[in-house]
Amino acid sequence: MAAVAFDSLDYAHQLEAAGMPRKQAEVVAKGLTTMFIHNFESLVTKDYLDTRFSEQSVRMELLASGMDAKLEALSGAMDARFGAMGARFEAMDARFEAMGAKFEAMDGRIESLSNSMDAKLESLSSSMDTKLESLSSNMDAKIGLLSAKIDGKLGKLYVMFGVIMVGLALPIIQTLITWFA
């Protein structure tokens, strides 16, 4: 620290010149001298502040360099974590692509199965149409035979009905002829 110069005698003369009695001026000068001596350690000078600020500046630089190292380490750790997350995302993308391939294969299988079922249904439909046509032809033939038999029996019934009618009508006609004759 720089020394602080205080001339108590000079100060006492200044107080006397200002109109203060000599004894009183000497007491005031001694009191100030005692105060300076007693509080000298507590005084802060520009040199002291410059020294302290320099020390703080060095500490801040050390702290900043330590912080830089910590930030670098933290940045490296974060980069590693982001790298790991990127790898996980790439693995997930690969899984999704594999699942997409499986779904495409399933779509192919489903389409193949659908085509196979369509072909079988078409074959079944064609077979049923053929059988229904055959059954319909057989039914038509049987209905034709039955109709012919019915027609034949109806023809006989008509003949019999005609004979019965003639048999009933002849006596009536003979009776009418004898009445009008």
Protein Blocks (a to p, Z undefined) as FASTA:
>chain_A
ZZddddfklmmmmmmmnopafklmmmmmmmmmmmmmmmmmmpccfklmmmmmmmmmmmmm
mmmmmmmmmmmmmmmmmmmmmmmmmmmmmmmmmmmmmmmmmmmmmmmmmmmmmmmmmmmm
mmmmmmmmmmmmmmmmmmmmmmmmmmmmmmmmmmmmmmmmmmmmmmmmmmmmmmmmmmmZ
Z
